[in-house]
Amino acid sequence: MNSTLVISICALLIAASGLGLNILLAVRSGQWGLSDRLSSMEGKIMAAVKEHRDAVDTAVDKSRAELNEKAETIRREFGETIKALQAKISDFEKWTRDTFVRRDSFLKVTDEVKQALTDRDASADKRFDRLEDKIDKLADHLLKK
């Protein structure tokens, strides 16, 4: 072989190796740039998710506070109504005792009234349980959203 041909082939191999190395470096640096951009986008997405989650948590806390306030108002009003009814029933019992009833009849009626009050209290407890269940379901529903 001719020495000029060998030198030309070597020069061609060196140039091809340099070109391959340059292409390899360009691809590698492009991956790093892509990785940096992906990391940046991930950070922005996570920040947006956190901001949205904070807003939802605030809304849920506000709704929970409103529900608790309404439930407390209902309990208080219901309790006041029950106390007023008990006072009225007591007044009625005294009036009927003093006006119309014999002792045995009075005791029988008093027992019936006590049983009616016990039944009413059980019914009120059931209503409170259902109200609490509804409040819990609503709070769970709001938390899931």
NORTA-V708199 format. One line per field, one symbol per residue. burial: b if it has 9 or more other ideal C-beta (glycine too) atoms within 8 Angstrom, else e. Layout:
burial->???
This chain:
burial->eeeeebeeeeeeeeeeeeeeeeeeeeeeeeeeeeeeeeeeeeeeeeeeeeeeeeebeebbeebbeebbeebeebbeebeeebeeebeebeeebeebeeeebeeeebeebbeebeeebeeeeeebeeebeebbeebeebbeebeee
